Amino acid sequence: MGISRKQSWDRRVLRLGRVCLAGGVVATITCAAALAATPQNPVGPFSGCPGGLQPLSTTYKAAARHEAIVFLATTYAKWNTQRRWGMRLAGTQVGEPFLVLQWLPSGWIKTECGNDVWRRSVAVRIRFPAMEYPNPKGPCNACAQLTLLLGKTHQGWVTWGNY
C-alpha cells in the first residue's frame, strides 16, 4: 500500500516546518549574539556611548554639578514617576564631580566606549538619604546612591549614563 497524496503533502509541510524552525533558531541566535557584541550599548549608558565629547577644561566641576542637578530634577524625577521606581528624592545630595579616568582606570567605560569617552567623562555621586535604611520598603543599599556619568559636547553638557 502506497502513501496517499494527503500524507505526502503532510510530510512535505512537516519537513518544511522543521527547516524553517531550524533556520529561525539559527537566525535568532545569530541576531542575539550580534546584539550582545555591539559595543554601542553597554549596561551603564542610557542610550549607548556618547559621541562628540569635548576635552574638559580645568573649570568643569561647577557646570557638571549643575547638569547633574538639572538631570535629577527633570529626567530622573520623570523616570521615577513613569517607571514607578518608588525613589524618594527628598533631601537628595549631589557630590563633587570627578574625572572618570581617575575613578575607573581600566573600567568598562574605557573598554566599551573608548579612550576619548573615558578621558572626557565626569562622574557625580548622588545620595538619596530618604532611601537609606530604615525605610518602609526595607534596606535598599543599591538604591540609596547613584553615580551619574556626564560629558560636554558642542551643544552643552549631557548626562549619558549611570554606574
Order of alpha helices (4+ residues) and beta strands (2+ residues): alpha-alpha-alpha-beta-beta-alpha-alpha-alpha-beta-beta-beta
